[in-house]
Amino acid sequence: MEIIILTDGCRQKSPCVATIGFFDGVHRGHRFLIDRVVKEAKSRGIDSTVITFDHHPRQVLGSDYLPRLLSTNDEKTALLSETGIERCAVLPFSEEMAQLSAHDFMQDILKERLGVEVLVIGYDNRFGHNRSEGFDDYVRYGREMGIEVLPSQALMLNGVGVSSSVVRSFINKGEVEMAASCLGYHYALSGIVVKGHRIGHELGFPTANIEPENKQKIIPANGAYAVRVKLEGMPGTMPAMMNIGTRPTFNGDIQTLETHILDFDNNIYGRRINVAFIHKLREEKKFSSKEELKEQLEKDAIMVKEQFEKDIKE
């Protein structure tokens, strides 16, 4: 996949079929839309293009807005490269761009600078100043400037239209399996292993305390999870259990992300770690003693092993 950063003066004039959006998470709904773009482009013998932004437009429109994201820019680019799209055009979103009407955006950016001949619009997508115009307006403007505008339907799963907001809602509630059904892959966080309180080590369950690399990525709801870990410098992945929460048994008040890798006790401080969420084991709980907590951790470890043995058999 070719990546184009659309800086001032940059033009890509070879004709293309395109779609536009932020594509946070590149979930199955996005892939459904992009697949339509790829097929349309192949049928017409021209290129396929995804047009996206370097950061969330609402960050420009509201300086205090902190988006809660499903993917970093690098993750999004990697996911888009798996879709079969030929080109990804990244627009540096600015206040000046935010002021463009839908008509001017289509004329100046899509037509003149990116060579868009066919624009496939997602079912819930709006663009242009204040997002005040809709699909019928885009069709009308397209006729004026030689862009054919086509609609795309929502991808429905269990009666719900797959969208980034739906996936975020699932993750915020700890429903990581539902999120994975919508994403088409397991949601994951990456970070650096930092020193913690070593309570897990005292209990016989040493943990990797994770400092997330990107503060904008969503952290799932507090609780215990079965996860799969990828550790920098090591091949493959390892089964693990992760606790997200404030350590109520020890009267903690700061959220921590602690991961116990099964049958593993190496020193990995300072290493980069990626944690993919497979299944929620239970809610976070305040235990009456360290012994009671240790008993629960032993049960959690058994559940994690059973979960991964089941996955291997399937």
JOGIUR-V158227 format. One record per pair of residues at least 12 apart in sequence whose C-alpha atoms are under 10 Angstrom apart, sorted by the first residue. I is the first residue (numbers start at 1). GAP is how many residues later the second one is. Records with the same first field share a line. If there is no record, write none. Layout:
I = GAP / GAP
This chain:
1 = 48 / 76 / 77 / 79 / 80 / 81 / 82 / 83 / 84 / 85 / 86 / 87
2 = 47 / 79 / 83 / 84 / 85 / 86 / 87
3 = 46 / 47 / 74 / 78 / 83 / 84 / 85 / 86 / 87
4 = 47 / 83 / 84 / 85 / 86 / 87 / 110
5 = 47 / 48 / 49 / 83 / 84 / 85 / 86 / 87
6 = 45 / 47 / 83 / 84 / 85 / 86 / 87 / 103 / 107 / 108
7 = 83 / 84 / 85
8 = 84 / 105
9 = 104
10 = 103 / 104
11 = 98 / 101 / 102 / 103 / 104
12 = 77 / 98 / 99 / 100 / 101 / 102 / 103 / 104
13 = 97 / 98 / 99 / 100 / 101 / 102 / 103
14 = 32 / 33 / 99 / 100 / 101 / 102 / 103
15 = 26 / 30 / 31 / 32 / 33 / 34 / 96 / 99 / 100 / 101 / 102 / 103
16 = 21 / 22 / 24 / 25 / 28 / 29 / 30 / 31 / 32 / 33 / 34 / 70 / 71 / 94 / 95 / 98 / 99 / 100 / 101 / 102 / 103
17 = 19 / 20 / 21 / 22 / 23 / 24 / 25 / 27 / 28 / 29 / 30 / 31 / 32 / 33 / 98 / 99 / 100 / 101 / 102 / 103 / 130 / 131 / 132
18 = 16 / 18 / 19 / 20 / 22 / 23 / 29 / 30 / 31 / 32 / 33 / 67 / 69 / 70 / 71 / 92 / 96 / 97 / 98 / 99 / 100 / 101 / 102 / 103 / 131
19 = 14 / 15 / 17 / 18 / 29 / 30 / 31 / 32 / 33 / 91 / 97 / 99 / 100 / 101 / 102 / 103 / 106 / 130 / 131 / 133
20 = 14 / 29 / 30 / 31 / 32 / 33 / 69 / 90 / 99 / 100 / 101 / 102 / 105 / 106 / 107
21 = 29 / 30 / 31 / 32 / 100 / 101 / 104 / 105 / 106
22 = 28 / 29 / 30 / 31 / 32 / 33 / 34 / 35 / 54 / 68 / 103 / 142
23 = 27 / 28 / 29 / 30 / 33 / 47 / 48 / 50 / 53 / 54 / 56 / 57 / 140 / 141
24 = 28 / 32 / 44 / 45 / 46 / 47 / 48 / 49 / 51 / 52 / 139 / 140 / 141 / 143 / 144
25 = 44 / 45 / 46 / 47 / 48 / 50 / 51 / 52 / 54 / 55 / 138 / 139 / 142 / 143 / 157 / 158 / 159 / 160 / 162
26 = 44 / 45 / 49 / 50 / 51 / 52 / 53 / 54 / 56 / 57 / 137 / 138 / 156 / 157 / 158
27 = 43 / 49 / 52 / 53 / 135 / 136 / 137 / 140 / 152 / 153 / 154 / 155 / 156 / 157 / 158
28 = 127 / 128 / 129 / 134 / 135 / 136 / 152 / 153 / 154 / 155 / 156 / 157
29 = 93 / 94 / 124 / 125 / 126 / 127 / 128 / 132 / 133 / 134 / 135 / 153 / 154 / 155
30 = 50 / 53 / 92 / 124 / 125 / 132 / 133 / 134 / 153
31 = 48 / 49 / 51 / 52 / 53 / 54 / 124 / 152 / 153
32 = 51 / 90 / 120 / 121 / 122 / 123 / 130
33 = 87 / 88 / 89 / 90 / 118 / 119 / 120 / 121 / 122
34 = 14 / 15 / 16 / 46 / 49 / 50 / 51 / 86 / 88 / 118
35 = 13 / 48 / 49 / 50
36 = 12 / 84 / 116
37 = 12 / 13 / 47 / 48 / 81 / 82 / 83 / 84 / 113 / 115
38 = 12 / 45 / 46 / 47 / 48
39 = 45 / 46
40 = 78 / 79 / 80
41 = 44 / 45 / 76 / 77
44 = 74
46 = 71 / 72
47 = 38 / 39 / 40 / 68 / 69 / 70
48 = 36 / 37 / 38 / 39 / 40 / 68 / 70
49 = 36 / 37 / 38 / 39 / 40 / 65 / 67 / 70
50 = 30 / 35 / 36 / 37 / 38 / 39 / 40
51 = 36 / 37 / 38 / 39 / 40 / 59 / 63
52 = 24 / 25 / 36 / 37 / 38 / 39 / 40 / 41
53 = 20 / 36 / 37 / 38 / 39 / 40 / 41
54 = 18 / 19 / 35 / 36 / 37 / 38 / 39 / 40
55 = 12 / 17 / 18 / 35 / 36 / 37 / 38 / 39
56 = 12 / 13 / 36 / 37
57 = 35 / 36 / 37 / 38 / 40 / 41
58 = 35 / 40
59 = 34 / 35
60 = 33 / 34 / 35 / 36 / 37 / 38
61 = 32 / 33 / 34 / 37 / 38 / 69
66 = 149 / 150
67 = 148 / 149 / 150 / 151
68 = 97 / 100 / 147 / 148 / 149 / 150 / 151
69 = 95 / 96 / 99 / 145 / 146 / 147 / 148 / 149 / 150
70 = 94 / 95 / 97 / 98 / 101 / 113 / 117 / 118 / 119 / 146 / 147 / 148 / 149
71 = 116 / 117 / 118 / 143 / 145 / 146 / 147
72 = 117 / 141 / 142 / 144 / 145
77 = 13
89 = 25
91 = 18
97 = 12 / 31 / 32
98 = 29 / 30 / 31 / 32 / 33
99 = 29 / 30 / 31
100 = 27 / 28 / 29 / 30
101 = 26 / 27 / 28 / 29 / 30 / 31 / 32
102 = 24 / 25 / 26 / 27 / 28 / 29 / 30 / 31 / 32 / 35 / 36 / 39
103 = 24 / 25 / 26 / 30 / 34 / 35 / 37 / 38 / 39 / 41 / 42
104 = 24 / 25 / 37
105 = 22 / 23 / 24
106 = 13 / 21 / 22 / 32 / 35 / 36 / 39 / 41
107 = 34 / 35 / 37 / 38 / 39 / 40
110 = 37
111 = 31 / 34 / 35 / 36
112 = 33
115 = 32
116 = 30 / 31 / 32
117 = 25 / 28 / 29 / 30 / 31 / 32
118 = 24 / 28 / 29 / 30 / 31 / 32
119 = 19 / 20 / 23 / 28 / 29 / 30 / 31 / 32
120 = 28 / 29 / 30 / 31 / 32
121 = 14 / 17 / 28 / 29 / 30 / 31 / 32
122 = 13 / 28 / 29 / 30 / 31 / 32
123 = 12 / 28 / 29 / 30 / 31 / 32 / 38
124 = 28 / 29 / 30 / 37 / 39
125 = 27
126 = 12
135 = 14 / 15 / 16
136 = 13
138 = 12
139 = 12
155 = 27
156 = 26
157 = 24 / 25
160 = 22
161 = 21
162 = 17 / 19 / 20 / 21
163 = 19 / 20
164 = 15 / 18 / 19
166 = 12 / 13 / 16
167 = 12 / 13 / 14 / 15 / 16 / 20
168 = 50 / 51 / 52
169 = 51
170 = 12 / 50 / 51
171 = 16 / 47 / 48 / 49 / 50 / 106
172 = 46 / 47 / 48 / 49 / 50
173 = 47 / 48 / 49
174 = 45 / 46 / 47 / 48 / 49 / 50 / 51 / 103 / 105 / 106 / 107 / 108 / 109
175 = 45 / 46 / 102 / 103 / 104 / 105
176 = 12 / 44 / 45 / 49 / 100 / 101 / 102 / 103 / 104
177 = 100 / 101 / 102 / 103
178 = 101
179 = 98 / 99
180 = 97 / 98 / 99
185 = 91 / 92 / 93
186 = 41 / 42 / 89 / 90 / 91 / 92 / 93
187 = 31 / 32 / 33 / 40 / 88 / 89 / 90 / 91
188 = 29 / 30 / 31 / 32 / 39 / 40 / 41 / 86 / 87 / 88 / 89 / 90
189 = 21 / 22 / 23 / 24 / 25 / 28 / 29 / 30 / 31 / 40 / 84 / 85 / 86 / 87 / 88
190 = 20 / 21 / 22 / 23 / 24 / 27 / 39 / 40 / 41 / 82 / 83 / 84 / 85 / 86
191 = 18 / 19 / 20 / 21 / 22 / 23 / 24 / 66 / 79 / 80 / 81 / 82 / 83 / 84
192 = 16 / 17 / 18 / 19 / 20 / 21 / 39 / 40 / 76 / 77 / 78 / 79 / 80 / 81 / 82
193 = 14 / 15 / 16 / 17 / 18 / 19 / 38 / 64 / 65 / 66 / 74 / 75 / 76 / 77 / 78 / 79 / 80
194 = 14 / 15 / 16 / 17 / 64 / 74 / 75 / 76 / 77 / 78
195 = 12 / 13 / 14 / 15 / 16 / 73 / 74 / 75
196 = 12 / 13 / 14 / 60 / 61 / 62
197 = 12
199 = 51 / 91
200 = 58 / 59 / 60 / 94 / 97
201 = 59 / 64
202 = 88 / 92
203 = 87 / 88 / 90 / 91 / 92 / 94
204 = 56 / 61 / 90 / 93 / 94
205 = 36 / 54 / 55 / 56 / 57 / 58 / 59 / 60 / 89 / 92 / 93 / 96
206 = 52 / 53 / 54 / 55 / 56 / 58 / 59 / 60
207 = 33 / 34 / 35 / 36 / 50 / 51 / 52 / 53 / 54 / 55 / 57 / 58
208 = 34 / 49 / 50 / 51 / 52 / 53 / 57 / 58 / 59 / 60 / 61 / 63 / 65
209 = 33 / 34 / 47 / 48 / 49 / 50 / 51 / 60
210 = 46 / 47 / 48 / 49 / 59 / 60 / 61 / 62 / 63 / 64 / 65
211 = 45 / 46 / 47 / 59 / 61 / 62
212 = 45 / 60 / 61 / 62
213 = 59 / 60
219 = 25 / 38
220 = 24 / 25 / 57 / 60
221 = 23 / 24 / 59 / 62 / 63
222 = 21 / 22 / 23 / 24 / 33 / 34 / 35 / 58 / 60 / 61 / 62 / 63
223 = 19 / 20 / 21 / 22 / 23 / 34 / 57 / 58 / 59 / 60 / 61 / 62
224 = 17 / 18 / 19 / 20 / 21 / 33 / 34 / 35 / 55 / 56 / 57 / 58 / 59 / 60 / 61 / 73 / 76
225 = 15 / 16 / 17 / 18 / 19 / 34 / 51 / 52 / 53 / 54 / 55 / 56 / 57 / 58 / 75 / 78 / 79
226 = 13 / 14 / 15 / 16 / 17 / 33 / 34 / 49 / 50 / 51 / 52 / 53 / 54 / 55 / 56 / 74 / 75 / 77 / 78 / 79 / 81 / 82
227 = 12 / 13 / 14 / 15 / 16 / 32 / 33 / 34 / 47 / 48 / 49 / 50 / 51 / 52 / 53 / 54 / 77 / 80 / 81
228 = 12 / 13 / 14 / 31 / 33 / 46 / 47 / 48 / 49 / 50 / 51 / 76 / 80
229 = 12 / 13 / 30 / 31 / 32 / 44 / 45 / 46 / 47 / 48
230 = 42 / 43 / 44 / 45 / 46
231 = 37 / 40 / 41 / 42 / 43 / 44
232 = 36 / 39 / 40 / 41 / 42
233 = 38 / 39 / 40
237 = 37 / 38 / 39
238 = 23 / 24 / 25 / 26 / 37 / 70
239 = 21 / 22 / 23 / 24 / 25 / 36 / 37 / 39 / 62 / 65 / 66 / 68 / 69 / 70
240 = 19 / 20 / 21 / 22 / 23 / 24 / 35 / 36 / 37 / 38 / 60 / 61 / 64 / 65 / 68
241 = 17 / 18 / 19 / 20 / 21 / 34 / 36 / 37 / 38 / 39 / 40 / 56 / 59 / 60 / 62 / 63 / 64
242 = 15 / 16 / 17 / 18 / 19 / 33 / 35 / 38 / 39 / 58
243 = 12 / 13 / 14 / 15 / 16 / 17 / 37 / 38 / 39 / 40 / 41
244 = 12 / 13 / 14 / 15 / 39 / 40
245 = 12 / 13 / 38 / 39 / 40
246 = 38 / 39 / 40
247 = 37 / 38 / 39 / 40
248 = 36 / 37 / 38 / 39
249 = 35 / 36 / 37 / 38 / 39 / 40 / 41 / 43 / 44
250 = 36 / 37 / 38 / 39 / 40
251 = 35
259 = 16
260 = 37 / 41
261 = 40
262 = 39 / 42 / 43
278 = 26 / 29 / 30
279 = 25 / 28
280 = 24
281 = 19 / 20 / 22 / 23 / 26
282 = 18
